[in-house]
Amino acid sequence: MTERSAYQIVADHYAASARGDLPAMLADCASDIRWTEAAGFPTAGTWVGVEQIVEHVFKPVGAAWDKFAFKLERLVDGGATIVAIGGYSALHRESHKPLDVRTVHVWDVAGGKIRRFEQFTDTLLVQRAAQ
């Protein structure tokens, strides 16, 4: 069996996300993956390992936002580095305000595993939706 490309690994992550399948979203993550959420984002920081990502990113986002989703518009194949361009949408559970913000994700893949993720987004728009 041929090893999947970095592009395919990231594309599979987004396909799993669209299905709401968190285990499949995280299946290709390295045990020591470094996941960075933008400064100013509600889950800002760098989290290491799948357990920290679930606890500090996915659980808080799911608790604060209804139907939080990343709509992928384009994947840019840079070999071992893949760039995803799209946007977040959601409805904040407390403020009842919608979120619609452009977002970019940068992924680094090596040895068939996701080694690094970094998020770039307009955190001011996210904060306004949460207030």
Backbone bond lengths (Angstrom), bond angles and torsions (degrees), N, CA, C in turn:
res aa  C-N    CA-C-N  psi(-1)  N-CA   C-N-CA  omega(-1)  CA-C   N-CA-C  phi
1 M - - - 1.454 - - 1.530 108.83 -
2 T 1.308 116.48 136.36 1.450 122.20 -178.98 1.522 110.47 -80.24
3 E 1.340 114.86 138.20 1.464 119.44 177.48 1.533 109.30 -66.41
4 R 1.321 116.14 137.64 1.466 120.38 177.98 1.517 110.08 -68.73
5 S 1.302 115.51 146.67 1.465 121.07 177.07 1.527 109.44 -73.56
6 A 1.330 115.36 162.85 1.465 120.35 174.96 1.526 110.01 -56.45
7 Y 1.323 115.85 -41.69 1.465 121.04 179.13 1.528 110.48 -57.98
8 Q 1.339 117.22 -46.77 1.465 120.88 -178.24 1.523 111.58 -67.16
9 I 1.327 117.15 -37.38 1.469 120.80 178.61 1.531 110.29 -61.19
10 V 1.330 116.53 -45.35 1.467 120.01 179.75 1.528 110.44 -69.95
11 A 1.316 117.54 -40.52 1.470 120.36 176.64 1.529 110.52 -59.69
12 D 1.331 116.87 -39.88 1.474 120.55 177.81 1.525 111.06 -64.67
13 H 1.337 117.56 -36.34 1.470 121.27 176.18 1.532 109.85 -58.78
14 Y 1.333 116.80 -48.02 1.466 119.77 -178.34 1.527 112.09 -69.02
15 A 1.325 117.95 -32.99 1.468 120.06 175.66 1.531 109.76 -64.30
16 A 1.336 116.71 -40.97 1.464 120.44 177.23 1.521 111.04 -65.55
17 S 1.328 116.28 -39.16 1.466 120.83 177.79 1.522 110.49 -60.64
18 A 1.323 116.68 -43.63 1.464 120.73 -179.97 1.528 111.32 -62.44
19 R 1.337 117.00 -28.24 1.472 121.67 177.64 1.520 112.30 -86.34
20 G 1.333 117.31 -9.23 1.457 120.94 -176.30 1.517 112.45 74.90
21 D 1.321 117.13 28.95 1.459 123.17 -174.99 1.529 110.06 -102.85
22 L 1.340 116.84 85.38 1.459 121.52 -176.85 1.531 112.91 -60.64
23 P 1.335 120.28 -44.63 1.467 118.43 178.14 1.542 112.64 -56.57
24 A 1.321 117.21 -41.99 1.471 119.70 178.46 1.527 111.37 -69.32
25 M 1.340 117.18 -33.09 1.470 120.29 177.33 1.525 110.87 -60.80
26 L 1.330 116.43 -35.29 1.461 121.27 -174.09 1.531 113.24 -100.47
27 A 1.326 117.44 -1.56 1.465 121.75 -174.08 1.524 113.51 -60.74
28 D 1.307 117.90 -32.60 1.463 120.94 -176.85 1.523 113.60 -97.03
29 C 1.312 117.16 12.00 1.467 120.54 179.02 1.518 110.54 -80.65
30 A 1.312 116.21 137.77 1.460 121.21 173.35 1.527 108.97 -65.95
31 S 1.308 117.08 154.43 1.468 120.09 -178.97 1.524 111.68 -62.02
32 D 1.330 117.00 -26.90 1.467 121.01 -179.14 1.537 112.16 -112.02
33 I 1.329 116.52 28.92 1.469 120.40 179.07 1.526 110.25 -52.89
34 R 1.317 115.70 142.25 1.468 122.30 175.36 1.531 106.83 -107.93
35 W 1.325 116.82 116.14 1.472 124.06 -174.13 1.520 107.09 -115.27
36 T 1.333 117.32 113.95 1.460 121.49 -176.04 1.518 110.84 -111.80
37 E 1.333 114.95 121.51 1.458 123.55 174.05 1.530 106.98 -97.79
38 A 1.316 117.25 139.22 1.462 123.32 -173.67 1.531 112.70 -57.99
39 A 1.329 115.14 142.63 1.465 120.85 173.16 1.525 107.99 -57.11
40 G 1.327 116.89 134.54 1.463 121.28 -177.82 1.516 113.26 94.22
41 F 1.328 118.61 -17.72 1.457 122.28 175.60 1.533 107.40 -76.35
42 P 1.328 118.92 149.07 1.466 119.74 -176.66 1.530 114.44 -56.11
43 T 1.325 117.94 -27.52 1.469 121.39 -179.36 1.533 110.94 -110.28
44 A 1.328 116.60 32.15 1.469 122.21 -175.62 1.516 112.32 -55.58
45 G 1.315 114.11 144.92 1.453 121.04 175.99 1.505 110.83 135.78
46 T 1.310 115.35 176.15 1.459 121.31 174.94 1.517 107.36 -112.06
47 W 1.303 114.85 123.97 1.458 122.68 -176.58 1.518 107.58 -113.27
48 V 1.325 116.63 137.00 1.459 121.81 -176.02 1.521 109.31 -114.17
49 G 1.319 115.28 123.22 1.463 121.53 179.75 1.514 112.60 89.57
50 V 1.319 114.61 153.50 1.464 121.83 -176.03 1.525 112.04 -60.76
51 E 1.326 118.28 -40.41 1.466 120.03 -178.68 1.525 111.28 -60.35
52 Q 1.337 117.20 -44.19 1.468 119.60 178.76 1.523 111.00 -66.02
53 I 1.310 117.50 -37.10 1.468 120.91 179.32 1.529 110.05 -62.72
54 V 1.312 116.59 -46.17 1.466 120.35 179.53 1.527 109.99 -62.66
55 E 1.333 117.38 -47.71 1.469 121.58 -176.34 1.527 113.65 -68.77
56 H 1.325 117.61 -39.01 1.461 121.30 -171.70 1.529 114.24 -102.59
57 V 1.332 117.12 -9.27 1.469 119.87 179.94 1.529 110.49 -122.90
58 F 1.312 117.45 -67.68 1.459 120.27 -170.29 1.531 113.59 -67.21
59 K 1.327 118.25 -42.08 1.468 119.29 178.58 1.531 111.75 -65.52
60 P 1.342 119.63 -49.01 1.472 118.87 179.31 1.532 113.34 -63.44
61 V 1.325 116.79 -38.84 1.467 118.97 178.57 1.520 109.93 -63.96
62 G 1.322 117.32 -43.99 1.460 121.08 178.92 1.520 113.16 -64.03
63 A 1.335 116.24 -32.85 1.463 120.02 179.43 1.527 112.23 -74.40
64 A 1.334 117.26 -33.64 1.468 121.21 -174.63 1.521 114.03 -90.54
65 W 1.330 116.89 -25.55 1.466 120.44 -171.94 1.522 111.26 -124.59
66 D 1.308 116.56 140.15 1.456 122.58 173.96 1.526 108.35 -94.99
67 K 1.326 116.29 132.38 1.468 122.78 176.88 1.528 112.74 57.12
68 F 1.332 116.37 38.75 1.458 120.43 177.05 1.527 108.44 -64.11
69 A 1.331 116.13 129.10 1.462 120.08 -178.14 1.521 110.55 -148.58
70 F 1.312 114.99 150.27 1.455 121.99 170.30 1.514 106.51 -107.43
71 K 1.329 116.26 119.42 1.464 120.34 177.12 1.516 107.71 -94.52
72 L 1.311 115.52 111.07 1.453 122.06 179.73 1.524 110.33 -76.67
73 E 1.318 115.60 125.14 1.460 120.55 176.33 1.522 111.77 -101.72
74 R 1.354 115.28 -36.47 1.461 118.00 -175.21 1.522 109.52 -158.35
75 L 1.335 115.52 139.09 1.458 122.08 171.31 1.523 107.68 -110.02
76 V 1.316 115.97 130.70 1.460 121.70 179.33 1.520 107.47 -106.64
77 D 1.319 115.89 121.41 1.459 122.28 -176.56 1.520 110.02 -88.33
78 G 1.320 115.62 108.09 1.455 121.20 177.03 1.515 111.23 -111.05
79 G 1.327 116.96 30.36 1.458 120.01 -177.30 1.511 109.97 80.17
80 A 1.336 117.24 -111.19 1.461 121.52 179.74 1.520 112.05 -79.53
81 T 1.325 117.30 -14.04 1.466 122.29 177.60 1.518 108.59 -112.47
82 I 1.311 115.48 125.63 1.462 122.44 -179.55 1.522 107.95 -117.85
83 V 1.337 116.60 135.26 1.459 122.00 179.00 1.524 108.45 -114.37
84 A 1.322 115.26 127.34 1.467 121.67 177.87 1.519 108.15 -107.92
85 I 1.318 115.59 129.59 1.458 121.78 179.70 1.520 107.64 -116.91
86 G 1.324 115.45 131.68 1.457 119.79 -179.53 1.505 111.12 -178.86
87 G 1.312 116.05 -138.74 1.456 119.07 -179.22 1.515 112.03 -165.81
88 Y 1.327 114.11 154.96 1.457 121.53 175.45 1.518 109.38 -92.20
89 S 1.324 114.97 145.31 1.460 121.40 169.22 1.522 107.50 -138.23
90 A 1.317 115.37 148.68 1.467 121.07 -179.79 1.520 108.63 -177.23
91 L 1.308 115.11 177.31 1.458 122.54 172.41 1.522 106.59 -129.19
92 H 1.340 116.69 124.87 1.460 119.32 -178.63 1.523 109.50 -71.79
93 R 1.316 116.48 131.58 1.469 121.59 -174.18 1.524 113.23 -66.02
94 E 1.335 119.03 -33.43 1.462 121.07 -178.59 1.519 113.11 -92.30
95 S 1.321 117.78 -45.83 1.473 120.02 -176.97 1.525 111.93 -80.62
96 H 1.335 116.35 -21.57 1.470 123.40 -176.58 1.527 111.70 64.35
97 K 1.333 116.58 19.82 1.460 121.23 177.58 1.522 109.79 -93.77
98 P 1.334 115.83 143.65 1.468 119.01 178.13 1.528 111.63 -79.70
99 L 1.301 114.32 155.03 1.456 122.30 174.61 1.516 108.29 -116.78
100 D 1.312 116.25 132.10 1.460 122.85 175.02 1.523 105.65 -149.80
101 V 1.339 116.58 101.40 1.461 120.40 -172.68 1.529 110.81 -141.90
102 R 1.327 115.09 136.79 1.463 121.26 176.11 1.524 109.11 -66.03
103 T 1.325 114.98 143.22 1.461 120.50 -175.94 1.523 110.03 -148.10
104 V 1.327 114.47 146.20 1.462 121.48 174.02 1.518 107.98 -126.81
105 H 1.316 116.02 137.19 1.467 123.03 174.53 1.523 108.01 -117.41
106 V 1.321 116.60 137.20 1.459 122.26 176.06 1.523 107.55 -117.60
107 W 1.321 115.71 126.58 1.463 123.41 -175.94 1.529 109.45 -118.68
108 D 1.324 116.88 139.00 1.462 122.25 171.22 1.517 107.73 -117.87
109 V 1.327 115.67 127.32 1.457 122.25 -176.72 1.531 108.43 -124.11
110 A 1.321 116.56 135.39 1.465 121.84 175.76 1.520 108.88 -148.19
111 G 1.316 116.06 140.53 1.464 119.92 177.82 1.510 113.68 60.98
112 G 1.322 117.30 29.98 1.459 121.24 179.19 1.520 114.43 76.78
113 K 1.334 117.09 11.34 1.468 120.92 -178.99 1.526 110.60 -129.23
114 I 1.324 115.68 146.66 1.457 121.04 174.25 1.521 107.16 -76.84
115 R 1.320 115.68 121.31 1.471 121.36 -176.42 1.526 112.32 -100.72
116 R 1.351 115.52 -30.08 1.463 118.43 -175.73 1.525 109.65 -151.82
117 F 1.328 115.06 143.45 1.463 123.45 175.46 1.522 106.87 -134.39
118 E 1.327 116.64 138.63 1.461 120.32 173.20 1.519 109.46 -139.57
119 Q 1.326 115.09 135.66 1.464 123.44 -177.26 1.526 109.79 -104.63
120 F 1.330 115.45 139.43 1.465 122.94 173.01 1.520 107.33 -130.44
121 T 1.348 116.25 124.73 1.455 120.62 -179.79 1.522 109.31 -157.72
122 D 1.308 116.46 167.59 1.464 121.35 177.68 1.527 107.77 -83.00
123 T 1.313 115.62 93.87 1.462 119.77 -174.65 1.522 112.72 -68.29
124 L 1.324 118.27 -23.93 1.465 120.00 176.62 1.528 110.08 -62.71
125 L 1.321 117.77 -42.07 1.463 120.57 178.13 1.531 111.17 -64.68
126 V 1.329 116.26 -36.01 1.458 120.24 177.05 1.529 109.81 -65.60
127 Q 1.332 116.75 -45.72 1.464 120.65 179.63 1.515 111.26 -62.36
128 R 1.332 117.50 -40.37 1.473 120.10 179.67 1.521 111.19 -63.98
129 A 1.322 117.52 -38.55 1.465 120.29 179.24 1.530 110.97 -66.97
130 A 1.328 116.70 -28.07 1.463 120.91 -177.69 1.527 113.08 -85.45
131 Q 1.347 117.78 -7.41 1.467 120.57 -176.98 1.521 111.47 -99.80
